[in-house]
Structures are given as C-alpha cells and as structure tokens.
Amino acid sequence: MAIVLAASPPALGRDSPHPGDEVSVRLGDLPAPYATPSVANPPQVVARPPTATVHVPPGFQAQLFADGL
C-alpha cells in the first residue's frame, strides 16, 4: 500500500518536489500510532512577499482568489 502526497508549500527548497511531481510514502516507513510524542505546532500567519509567485504545471495558471481573510 502506498500513500501519494502532493503539496506545494509557499517556501520550496531547491530539492523540493515541483508541482506535478509524484511523492510516495510507504506505510512501512511511517512510525506506529503514538510511537512518537505529540507536538504542539500551531500555525503562524506570514505575509505574502510582494514578489511571491506560484509555480504551476505547463498549461495551468493561478490567480489570487481572495486576500485579507
């Protein structure tokens, strides 16, 4: 059984997957439930830099839908 994850975080590193890349995580590679301590990691709001761009696969386009929510 394989779980496929596709994500496009705002800050991608040089070796991070690109939109459309397949990322596989095998169930056997994951720790058992409750095998690791729970972490309090609340979200933080970060302002979008004025020069920020979104990378999308060829043939697709992205536009700002809502701002300041």
mmCIF file of the N, C-alpha and C atoms, coordinates in Angstrom:
data_MODEL
# 
_entry.id   MODEL 
# 
loop_
_atom_site.group_PDB 
_atom_site.id 
_atom_site.type_symbol 
_atom_site.label_atom_id 
_atom_site.label_alt_id 
_atom_site.label_comp_id 
_atom_site.label_asym_id 
_atom_site.label_entity_id 
_atom_site.label_seq_id 
_atom_site.pdbx_PDB_ins_code 
_atom_site.Cartn_x 
_atom_site.Cartn_y 
_atom_site.Cartn_z 
_atom_site.occupancy 
_atom_site.B_iso_or_equiv 
_atom_site.pdbx_formal_charge 
_atom_site.auth_seq_id 
_atom_site.auth_comp_id 
_atom_site.auth_asym_id 
_atom_site.auth_atom_id 
_atom_site.pdbx_PDB_model_num 
ATOM 1   N N  . MET A 1 1  ? 0.851  -1.179 0.000   1.00 0.00 ? 1  MET A N  1 
ATOM 2   C CA . MET A 1 1  ? 0.000  0.000  0.000   1.00 0.00 ? 1  MET A CA 1 
ATOM 3   C C  . MET A 1 1  ? 0.891  1.233  0.000   1.00 0.00 ? 1  MET A C  1 
ATOM 4   N N  . ALA A 1 2  ? 0.641  2.165  -0.863  1.00 0.00 ? 2  ALA A N  1 
ATOM 5   C CA . ALA A 1 2  ? 1.426  3.396  -0.933  1.00 0.00 ? 2  ALA A CA 1 
ATOM 6   C C  . ALA A 1 2  ? 0.496  4.590  -0.804  1.00 0.00 ? 2  ALA A C  1 
ATOM 7   N N  . ILE A 1 3  ? 0.982  5.597  -0.131  1.00 0.00 ? 3  ILE A N  1 
ATOM 8   C CA . ILE A 1 3  ? 0.235  6.842  0.018   1.00 0.00 ? 3  ILE A CA 1 
ATOM 9   C C  . ILE A 1 3  ? 0.946  7.883  -0.828  1.00 0.00 ? 3  ILE A C  1 
ATOM 10  N N  . VAL A 1 4  ? 0.238  8.546  -1.694  1.00 0.00 ? 4  VAL A N  1 
ATOM 11  C CA . VAL A 1 4  ? 0.836  9.558  -2.550  1.00 0.00 ? 4  VAL A CA 1 
ATOM 12  C C  . VAL A 1 4  ? 0.438  10.924 -2.035  1.00 0.00 ? 4  VAL A C  1 
ATOM 13  N N  . LEU A 1 5  ? 1.443  11.765 -1.800  1.00 0.00 ? 5  LEU A N  1 
ATOM 14  C CA . LEU A 1 5  ? 1.199  13.112 -1.305  1.00 0.00 ? 5  LEU A CA 1 
ATOM 15  C C  . LEU A 1 5  ? 1.691  14.114 -2.334  1.00 0.00 ? 5  LEU A C  1 
ATOM 16  N N  . ALA A 1 6  ? 0.921  15.119 -2.588  1.00 0.00 ? 6  ALA A N  1 
ATOM 17  C CA . ALA A 1 6  ? 1.343  16.203 -3.467  1.00 0.00 ? 6  ALA A CA 1 
ATOM 18  C C  . ALA A 1 6  ? 1.085  17.501 -2.734  1.00 0.00 ? 6  ALA A C  1 
ATOM 19  N N  . ALA A 1 7  ? 2.125  18.281 -2.573  1.00 0.00 ? 7  ALA A N  1 
ATOM 20  C CA . ALA A 1 7  ? 1.977  19.530 -1.829  1.00 0.00 ? 7  ALA A CA 1 
ATOM 21  C C  . ALA A 1 7  ? 2.755  20.619 -2.524  1.00 0.00 ? 7  ALA A C  1 
ATOM 22  N N  . SER A 1 8  ? 2.352  21.827 -2.312  1.00 0.00 ? 8  SER A N  1 
ATOM 23  C CA . SER A 1 8  ? 3.039  22.971 -2.882  1.00 0.00 ? 8  SER A CA 1 
ATOM 24  C C  . SER A 1 8  ? 3.169  24.042 -1.816  1.00 0.00 ? 8  SER A C  1 
ATOM 25  N N  . PRO A 1 9  ? 4.056  23.831 -0.836  1.00 0.00 ? 9  PRO A N  1 
ATOM 26  C CA . PRO A 1 9  ? 4.202  24.825 0.221   1.00 0.00 ? 9  PRO A CA 1 
ATOM 27  C C  . PRO A 1 9  ? 4.750  26.128 -0.318  1.00 0.00 ? 9  PRO A C  1 
ATOM 28  N N  . PRO A 1 10 ? 4.516  27.242 0.361   1.00 0.00 ? 10 PRO A N  1 
ATOM 29  C CA . PRO A 1 10 ? 4.952  28.530 -0.142  1.00 0.00 ? 10 PRO A CA 1 
ATOM 30  C C  . PRO A 1 10 ? 6.458  28.664 -0.272  1.00 0.00 ? 10 PRO A C  1 
ATOM 31  N N  . ALA A 1 11 ? 7.228  28.024 0.586   1.00 0.00 ? 11 ALA A N  1 
ATOM 32  C CA . ALA A 1 11 ? 8.683  28.145 0.527   1.00 0.00 ? 11 ALA A CA 1 
ATOM 33  C C  . ALA A 1 11 ? 9.281  26.791 0.171   1.00 0.00 ? 11 ALA A C  1 
ATOM 34  N N  . LEU A 1 12 ? 9.571  26.581 -1.104  1.00 0.00 ? 12 LEU A N  1 
ATOM 35  C CA . LEU A 1 12 ? 10.148 25.321 -1.547  1.00 0.00 ? 12 LEU A CA 1 
ATOM 36  C C  . LEU A 1 12 ? 11.659 25.435 -1.598  1.00 0.00 ? 12 LEU A C  1 
ATOM 37  N N  . GLY A 1 13 ? 12.335 24.426 -1.109  1.00 0.00 ? 13 GLY A N  1 
ATOM 38  C CA . GLY A 1 13 ? 13.783 24.381 -1.211  1.00 0.00 ? 13 GLY A CA 1 
ATOM 39  C C  . GLY A 1 13 ? 14.195 23.946 -2.603  1.00 0.00 ? 13 GLY A C  1 
ATOM 40  N N  . ARG A 1 14 ? 15.473 24.004 -2.875  1.00 0.00 ? 14 ARG A N  1 
ATOM 41  C CA . ARG A 1 14 ? 15.986 23.650 -4.197  1.00 0.00 ? 14 ARG A CA 1 
ATOM 42  C C  . ARG A 1 14 ? 15.657 22.200 -4.560  1.00 0.00 ? 14 ARG A C  1 
ATOM 43  N N  . ASP A 1 15 ? 15.707 21.295 -3.575  1.00 0.00 ? 15 ASP A N  1 
ATOM 44  C CA . ASP A 1 15 ? 15.465 19.879 -3.839  1.00 0.00 ? 15 ASP A CA 1 
ATOM 45  C C  . ASP A 1 15 ? 14.024 19.458 -3.573  1.00 0.00 ? 15 ASP A C  1 
ATOM 46  N N  . SER A 1 16 ? 13.144 20.408 -3.310  1.00 0.00 ? 16 SER A N  1 
ATOM 47  C CA . SER A 1 16 ? 11.746 20.087 -3.033  1.00 0.00 ? 16 SER A CA 1 
ATOM 48  C C  . SER A 1 16 ? 11.044 19.650 -4.311  1.00 0.00 ? 16 SER A C  1 
ATOM 49  N N  . PRO A 1 17 ? 9.999  18.843 -4.178  1.00 0.00 ? 17 PRO A N  1 
ATOM 50  C CA . PRO A 1 17 ? 9.245  18.443 -5.364  1.00 0.00 ? 17 PRO A CA 1 
ATOM 51  C C  . PRO A 1 17 ? 8.579  19.649 -6.030  1.00 0.00 ? 17 PRO A C  1 
ATOM 52  N N  . HIS A 1 18 ? 8.403  19.546 -7.319  1.00 0.00 ? 18 HIS A N  1 
ATOM 53  C CA . HIS A 1 18 ? 7.736  20.596 -8.085  1.00 0.00 ? 18 HIS A CA 1 
ATOM 54  C C  . HIS A 1 18 ? 6.296  20.177 -8.336  1.00 0.00 ? 18 HIS A C  1 
ATOM 55  N N  . PRO A 1 19 ? 5.405  21.111 -8.666  1.00 0.00 ? 19 PRO A N  1 
ATOM 56  C CA . PRO A 1 19 ? 4.020  20.741 -8.969  1.00 0.00 ? 19 PRO A CA 1 
ATOM 57  C C  . PRO A 1 19 ? 3.985  19.659 -10.048 1.00 0.00 ? 19 PRO A C  1 
ATOM 58  N N  . GLY A 1 20 ? 3.216  18.640 -9.812  1.00 0.00 ? 20 GLY A N  1 
ATOM 59  C CA . GLY A 1 20 ? 3.107  17.539 -10.761 1.00 0.00 ? 20 GLY A CA 1 
ATOM 60  C C  . GLY A 1 20 ? 4.036  16.377 -10.451 1.00 0.00 ? 20 GLY A C  1 
ATOM 61  N N  . ASP A 1 21 ? 5.081  16.589 -9.612  1.00 0.00 ? 21 ASP A N  1 
ATOM 62  C CA . ASP A 1 21 ? 5.976  15.501 -9.225  1.00 0.00 ? 21 ASP A CA 1 
ATOM 63  C C  . ASP A 1 21 ? 5.225  14.535 -8.313  1.00 0.00 ? 21 ASP A C  1 
ATOM 64  N N  . GLU A 1 22 ? 5.518  13.261 -8.441  1.00 0.00 ? 22 GLU A N  1 
ATOM 65  C CA . GLU A 1 22 ? 4.895  12.262 -7.577  1.00 0.00 ? 22 GLU A CA 1 
ATOM 66  C C  . GLU A 1 22 ? 5.793  12.018 -6.371  1.00 0.00 ? 22 GLU A C  1 
ATOM 67  N N  . VAL A 1 23 ? 5.200  12.033 -5.196  1.00 0.00 ? 23 VAL A N  1 
ATOM 68  C CA . VAL A 1 23 ? 5.917  11.768 -3.951  1.00 0.00 ? 23 VAL A CA 1 
ATOM 69  C C  . VAL A 1 23 ? 5.255  10.566 -3.303  1.00 0.00 ? 23 VAL A C  1 
ATOM 70  N N  . SER A 1 24 ? 6.033  9.537  -3.006  1.00 0.00 ? 24 SER A N  1 
ATOM 71  C CA . SER A 1 24 ? 5.475  8.324  -2.414  1.00 0.00 ? 24 SER A CA 1 
ATOM 72  C C  . SER A 1 24 ? 5.970  8.144  -0.989  1.00 0.00 ? 24 SER A C  1 
ATOM 73  N N  . VAL A 1 25 ? 5.062  7.752  -0.112  1.00 0.00 ? 25 VAL A N  1 
ATOM 74  C CA . VAL A 1 25 ? 5.390  7.423  1.271   1.00 0.00 ? 25 VAL A CA 1 
ATOM 75  C C  . VAL A 1 25 ? 4.831  6.031  1.519   1.00 0.00 ? 25 VAL A C  1 
ATOM 76  N N  . ARG A 1 26 ? 5.715  5.079  1.845   1.00 0.00 ? 26 ARG A N  1 
ATOM 77  C CA . ARG A 1 26 ? 5.264  3.715  2.107   1.00 0.00 ? 26 ARG A CA 1 
ATOM 78  C C  . ARG A 1 26 ? 4.767  3.600  3.540   1.00 0.00 ? 26 ARG A C  1 
ATOM 79  N N  . LEU A 1 27 ? 3.702  2.870  3.720   1.00 0.00 ? 27 LEU A N  1 
ATOM 80  C CA . LEU A 1 27 ? 3.111  2.698  5.038   1.00 0.00 ? 27 LEU A CA 1 
ATOM 81  C C  . LEU A 1 27 ? 4.135  2.161  6.034   1.00 0.00 ? 27 LEU A C  1 
ATOM 82  N N  . GLY A 1 28 ? 4.999  1.261  5.595   1.00 0.00 ? 28 GLY A N  1 
ATOM 83  C CA . GLY A 1 28 ? 6.023  0.691  6.464   1.00 0.00 ? 28 GLY A CA 1 
ATOM 84  C C  . GLY A 1 28 ? 7.074  1.694  6.903   1.00 0.00 ? 28 GLY A C  1 
ATOM 85  N N  . ASP A 1 29 ? 7.193  2.832  6.191   1.00 0.00 ? 29 ASP A N  1 
ATOM 86  C CA . ASP A 1 29 ? 8.166  3.871  6.554   1.00 0.00 ? 29 ASP A CA 1 
ATOM 87  C C  . ASP A 1 29 ? 7.645  4.789  7.656   1.00 0.00 ? 29 ASP A C  1 
ATOM 88  N N  . LEU A 1 30 ? 6.356  4.714  7.959   1.00 0.00 ? 30 LEU A N  1 
ATOM 89  C CA . LEU A 1 30 ? 5.761  5.590  8.965   1.00 0.00 ? 30 LEU A CA 1 
ATOM 90  C C  . LEU A 1 30 ? 5.842  4.953  10.347  1.00 0.00 ? 30 LEU A C  1 
ATOM 91  N N  . PRO A 1 31 ? 5.996  5.767  11.401  1.00 0.00 ? 31 PRO A N  1 
ATOM 92  C CA . PRO A 1 31 ? 6.003  5.194  12.751  1.00 0.00 ? 31 PRO A CA 1 
ATOM 93  C C  . PRO A 1 31 ? 4.610  4.693  13.128  1.00 0.00 ? 31 PRO A C  1 
ATOM 94  N N  . ALA A 1 32 ? 4.582  3.759  14.051  1.00 0.00 ? 32 ALA A N  1 
ATOM 95  C CA . ALA A 1 32 ? 3.299  3.247  14.545  1.00 0.00 ? 32 ALA A CA 1 
ATOM 96  C C  . ALA A 1 32 ? 2.553  4.369  15.264  1.00 0.00 ? 32 ALA A C  1 
ATOM 97  N N  . PRO A 1 33 ? 1.224  4.311  15.328  1.00 0.00 ? 33 PRO A N  1 
ATOM 98  C CA . PRO A 1 33 ? 0.474  5.342  16.051  1.00 0.00 ? 33 PRO A CA 1 
ATOM 99  C C  . PRO A 1 33 ? 0.962  5.465  17.495  1.00 0.00 ? 33 PRO A C  1 
ATOM 100 N N  . TYR A 1 34 ? 1.106  6.680  17.950  1.00 0.00 ? 34 TYR A N  1 
ATOM 101 C CA . TYR A 1 34 ? 1.534  7.021  19.317  1.00 0.00 ? 34 TYR A CA 1 
ATOM 102 C C  . TYR A 1 34 ? 2.963  6.575  19.631  1.00 0.00 ? 34 TYR A C  1 
ATOM 103 N N  . ALA A 1 35 ? 3.772  6.244  18.613  1.00 0.00 ? 35 ALA A N  1 
ATOM 104 C CA . ALA A 1 35 ? 5.161  5.840  18.844  1.00 0.00 ? 35 ALA A CA 1 
ATOM 105 C C  . ALA A 1 35 ? 6.056  7.049  19.077  1.00 0.00 ? 35 ALA A C  1 
ATOM 106 N N  . THR A 1 36 ? 5.597  8.219  18.684  1.00 0.00 ? 36 THR A N  1 
ATOM 107 C CA . THR A 1 36 ? 6.376  9.443  18.872  1.00 0.00 ? 36 THR A CA 1 
ATOM 108 C C  . THR A 1 36 ? 5.542  10.428 19.680  1.00 0.00 ? 36 THR A C  1 
ATOM 109 N N  . PRO A 1 37 ? 6.203  11.340 20.400  1.00 0.00 ? 37 PRO A N  1 
ATOM 110 C CA . PRO A 1 37 ? 5.442  12.300 21.211  1.00 0.00 ? 37 PRO A CA 1 
ATOM 111 C C  . PRO A 1 37 ? 4.662  13.277 20.332  1.00 0.00 ? 37 PRO A C  1 
ATOM 112 N N  . SER A 1 38 ? 3.528  13.707 20.842  1.00 0.00 ? 38 SER A N  1 
ATOM 113 C CA . SER A 1 38 ? 2.714  14.692 20.148  1.00 0.00 ? 38 SER A CA 1 
ATOM 114 C C  . SER A 1 38 ? 3.399  16.055 20.227  1.00 0.00 ? 38 SER A C  1 
ATOM 115 N N  . VAL A 1 39 ? 3.260  16.852 19.204  1.00 0.00 ? 39 VAL A N  1 
ATOM 116 C CA . VAL A 1 39 ? 3.919  18.155 19.150  1.00 0.00 ? 39 VAL A CA 1 
ATOM 117 C C  . VAL A 1 39 ? 2.870  19.250 19.017  1.00 0.00 ? 39 VAL A C  1 
ATOM 118 N N  . ALA A 1 40 ? 3.020  20.296 19.805  1.00 0.00 ? 40 ALA A N  1 
ATOM 119 C CA . ALA A 1 40 ? 2.166  21.477 19.665  1.00 0.00 ? 40 ALA A CA 1 
ATOM 120 C C  . ALA A 1 40 ? 2.832  22.378 18.630  1.00 0.00 ? 40 ALA A C  1 
ATOM 121 N N  . ASN A 1 41 ? 2.252  22.455 17.464  1.00 0.00 ? 41 ASN A N  1 
ATOM 122 C CA . ASN A 1 41 ? 2.834  23.224 16.369  1.00 0.00 ? 41 ASN A CA 1 
ATOM 123 C C  . ASN A 1 41 ? 1.736  24.062 15.716  1.00 0.00 ? 41 ASN A C  1 
ATOM 124 N N  . PRO A 1 42 ? 1.279  25.122 16.410  1.00 0.00 ? 42 PRO A N  1 
ATOM 125 C CA . PRO A 1 42 ? 0.184  25.916 15.853  1.00 0.00 ? 42 PRO A CA 1 
ATOM 126 C C  . PRO A 1 42 ? 0.636  26.700 14.614  1.00 0.00 ? 42 PRO A C  1 
ATOM 127 N N  . PRO A 1 43 ? -0.297 27.065 13.751  1.00 0.00 ? 43 PRO A N  1 
ATOM 128 C CA . PRO A 1 43 ? 0.056  27.831 12.556  1.00 0.00 ? 43 PRO A CA 1 
ATOM 129 C C  . PRO A 1 43 ? 0.443  29.260 12.897  1.00 0.00 ? 43 PRO A C  1 
ATOM 130 N N  . GLN A 1 44 ? 1.248  29.843 12.040  1.00 0.00 ? 44 GLN A N  1 
ATOM 131 C CA . GLN A 1 44 ? 1.616  31.253 12.152  1.00 0.00 ? 44 GLN A CA 1 
ATOM 132 C C  . GLN A 1 44 ? 1.269  31.922 10.825  1.00 0.00 ? 44 GLN A C  1 
ATOM 133 N N  . VAL A 1 45 ? 0.634  33.081 10.886  1.00 0.00 ? 45 VAL A N  1 
ATOM 134 C CA . VAL A 1 45 ? 0.301  33.824 9.677   1.00 0.00 ? 45 VAL A CA 1 
ATOM 135 C C  . VAL A 1 45 ? 1.546  34.572 9.222   1.00 0.00 ? 45 VAL A C  1 
ATOM 136 N N  . VAL A 1 46 ? 1.903  34.388 7.968   1.00 0.00 ? 46 VAL A N  1 
ATOM 137 C CA . VAL A 1 46 ? 3.073  35.042 7.390   1.00 0.00 ? 46 VAL A CA 1 
ATOM 138 C C  . VAL A 1 46 ? 2.601  35.831 6.177   1.00 0.00 ? 46 VAL A C  1 
ATOM 139 N N  . ALA A 1 47 ? 2.994  37.080 6.097   1.00 0.00 ? 47 ALA A N  1 
ATOM 140 C CA . ALA A 1 47 ? 2.588  37.925 4.967   1.00 0.00 ? 47 ALA A CA 1 
ATOM 141 C C  . ALA A 1 47 ? 3.208  37.407 3.669   1.00 0.00 ? 47 ALA A C  1 
ATOM 142 N N  . ARG A 1 48 ? 2.429  37.478 2.595   1.00 0.00 ? 48 ARG A N  1 
ATOM 143 C CA . ARG A 1 48 ? 2.928  37.074 1.280   1.00 0.00 ? 48 ARG A CA 1 
ATOM 144 C C  . ARG A 1 48 ? 3.885  38.144 0.775   1.00 0.00 ? 48 ARG A C  1 
ATOM 145 N N  . PRO A 1 49 ? 5.125  37.773 0.408   1.00 0.00 ? 49 PRO A N  1 
ATOM 146 C CA . PRO A 1 49 ? 6.055  38.763 -0.139  1.00 0.00 ? 49 PRO A CA 1 
ATOM 147 C C  . PRO A 1 49 ? 5.510  39.341 -1.446  1.00 0.00 ? 49 PRO A C  1 
ATOM 148 N N  . PRO A 1 50 ? 5.779  40.608 -1.723  1.00 0.00 ? 50 PRO A N  1 
ATOM 149 C CA . PRO A 1 50 ? 5.240  41.227 -2.946  1.00 0.00 ? 50 PRO A CA 1 
ATOM 150 C C  . PRO A 1 50 ? 5.733  40.558 -4.227  1.00 0.00 ? 50 PRO A C  1 
ATOM 151 N N  . THR A 1 51 ? 6.878  39.900 -4.187  1.00 0.00 ? 51 THR A N  1 
ATOM 152 C CA . THR A 1 51 ? 7.418  39.256 -5.392  1.00 0.00 ? 51 THR A CA 1 
ATOM 153 C C  . THR A 1 51 ? 7.123  37.762 -5.435  1.00 0.00 ? 51 THR A C  1 
ATOM 154 N N  . ALA A 1 52 ? 6.252  37.272 -4.543  1.00 0.00 ? 52 ALA A N  1 
ATOM 155 C CA . ALA A 1 52 ? 5.949  35.838 -4.493  1.00 0.00 ? 52 ALA A CA 1 
ATOM 156 C C  . ALA A 1 52 ? 5.247  35.395 -5.772  1.00 0.00 ? 52 ALA A C  1 
ATOM 157 N N  . THR A 1 53 ? 5.633  34.228 -6.264  1.00 0.00 ? 53 THR A N  1 
ATOM 158 C CA . THR A 1 53 ? 4.994  33.654 -7.446  1.00 0.00 ? 53 THR A CA 1 
ATOM 159 C C  . THR A 1 53 ? 4.566  32.231 -7.130  1.00 0.00 ? 53 THR A C  1 
ATOM 160 N N  . VAL A 1 54 ? 3.624  31.730 -7.899  1.00 0.00 ? 54 VAL A N  1 
ATOM 161 C CA . VAL A 1 54 ? 3.149  30.365 -7.752  1.00 0.00 ? 54 VAL A CA 1 
ATOM 162 C C  . VAL A 1 54 ? 3.632  29.583 -8.962  1.00 0.00 ? 54 VAL A C  1 
ATOM 163 N N  . HIS A 1 55 ? 4.213  28.416 -8.728  1.00 0.00 ? 55 HIS A N  1 
ATOM 164 C CA . HIS A 1 55 ? 4.681  27.563 -9.823  1.00 0.00 ? 55 HIS A CA 1 
ATOM 165 C C  . HIS A 1 55 ? 3.614  26.515 -10.101 1.00 0.00 ? 55 HIS A C  1 
ATOM 166 N N  . VAL A 1 56 ? 3.137  26.480 -11.331 1.00 0.00 ? 56 VAL A N  1 
ATOM 167 C CA . VAL A 1 56 ? 2.095  25.531 -11.723 1.00 0.00 ? 56 VAL A CA 1 
ATOM 168 C C  . VAL A 1 56 ? 2.575  24.753 -12.942 1.00 0.00 ? 56 VAL A C  1 
ATOM 169 N N  . PRO A 1 57 ? 2.017  23.576 -13.194 1.00 0.00 ? 57 PRO A N  1 
ATOM 170 C CA . PRO A 1 57 ? 2.412  22.794 -14.364 1.00 0.00 ? 57 PRO A CA 1 
ATOM 171 C C  . PRO A 1 57 ? 2.101  23.552 -15.657 1.00 0.00 ? 57 PRO A C  1 
ATOM 172 N N  . PRO A 1 58 ? 2.825  23.243 -16.734 1.00 0.00 ? 58 PRO A N  1 
ATOM 173 C CA . PRO A 1 58 ? 2.560  23.882 -18.023 1.00 0.00 ? 58 PRO A CA 1 
ATOM 174 C C  . PRO A 1 58 ? 1.095  23.714 -18.422 1.00 0.00 ? 58 PRO A C  1 
ATOM 175 N N  . GLY A 1 59 ? 0.503  24.775 -18.941 1.00 0.00 ? 59 GLY A N  1 
ATOM 176 C CA . GLY A 1 59 ? -0.891 24.748 -19.358 1.00 0.00 ? 59 GLY A CA 1 
ATOM 177 C C  . GLY A 1 59 ? -1.862 25.191 -18.275 1.00 0.00 ? 59 GLY A C  1 
ATOM 178 N N  . PHE A 1 60 ? -1.374 25.391 -17.053 1.00 0.00 ? 60 PHE A N  1 
ATOM 179 C CA . PHE A 1 60 ? -2.212 25.844 -15.947 1.00 0.00 ? 60 PHE A CA 1 
ATOM 180 C C  . PHE A 1 60 ? -1.842 27.272 -15.597 1.00 0.00 ? 60 PHE A C  1 
ATOM 181 N N  . GLN A 1 61 ? -2.753 27.967 -14.951 1.00 0.00 ? 61 GLN A N  1 
ATOM 182 C CA . GLN A 1 61 ? -2.466 29.306 -14.459 1.00 0.00 ? 61 GLN A CA 1 
ATOM 183 C C  . GLN A 1 61 ? -3.141 29.488 -13.108 1.00 0.00 ? 61 GLN A C  1 
ATOM 184 N N  . ALA A 1 62 ? -2.613 30.393 -12.314 1.00 0.00 ? 62 ALA A N  1 
ATOM 185 C CA . ALA A 1 62 ? -3.164 30.654 -10.984 1.00 0.00 ? 62 ALA A CA 1 
ATOM 186 C C  . ALA A 1 62 ? -3.366 32.149 -10.824 1.00 0.00 ? 62 ALA A C  1 
ATOM 187 N N  . GLN A 1 63 ? -4.474 32.512 -10.175 1.00 0.00 ? 63 GLN A N  1 
ATOM 188 C CA . GLN A 1 63 ? -4.773 33.914 -9.899  1.00 0.00 ? 63 GLN A CA 1 
ATOM 189 C C  . GLN A 1 63 ? -5.195 34.039 -8.445  1.00 0.00 ? 63 GLN A C  1 
ATOM 190 N N  . LEU A 1 64 ? -4.976 35.211 -7.868  1.00 0.00 ? 64 LEU A N  1 
ATOM 191 C CA . LEU A 1 64 ? -5.390 35.463 -6.496  1.00 0.00 ? 64 LEU A CA 1 
ATOM 192 C C  . LEU A 1 64 ? -6.911 35.438 -6.429  1.00 0.00 ? 64 LEU A C  1 
ATOM 193 N N  . PHE A 1 65 ? -7.466 34.602 -5.563  1.00 0.00 ? 65 PHE A N  1 
ATOM 194 C CA . PHE A 1 65 ? -8.914 34.457 -5.437  1.00 0.00 ? 65 PHE A CA 1 
ATOM 195 C C  . PHE A 1 65 ? -9.453 35.329 -4.311  1.00 0.00 ? 65 PHE A C  1 
ATOM 196 N N  . ALA A 1 66 ? -8.779 35.345 -3.172  1.00 0.00 ? 66 ALA A N  1 
ATOM 197 C CA . ALA A 1 66 ? -9.231 36.131 -2.025  1.00 0.00 ? 66 ALA A CA 1 
ATOM 198 C C  . ALA A 1 66 ? -8.002 36.602 -1.263  1.00 0.00 ? 66 ALA A C  1 
ATOM 199 N N  . ASP A 1 67 ? -8.120 37.760 -0.645  1.00 0.00 ? 67 ASP A N  1 
ATOM 200 C CA . ASP A 1 67 ? -6.992 38.323 0.093   1.00 0.00 ? 67 ASP A CA 1 
ATOM 201 C C  . ASP A 1 67 ? -7.512 38.960 1.373   1.00 0.00 ? 67 ASP A C  1 
ATOM 202 N N  . GLY A 1 68 ? -6.710 38.932 2.426   1.00 0.00 ? 68 GLY A N  1 
ATOM 203 C CA . GLY A 1 68 ? -7.054 39.602 3.670   1.00 0.00 ? 68 GLY A CA 1 
ATOM 204 C C  . GLY A 1 68 ? -8.185 38.960 4.451   1.00 0.00 ? 68 GLY A C  1 
ATOM 205 N N  . LEU A 1 69 ? -8.359 37.670 4.324   1.00 0.00 ? 69 LEU A N  1 
ATOM 206 C CA . LEU A 1 69 ? -9.439 36.991 5.048   1.00 0.00 ? 69 LEU A CA 1 
ATOM 207 C C  . LEU A 1 69 ? -9.068 36.755 6.490   1.00 0.00 ? 69 LEU A C  1 
# 
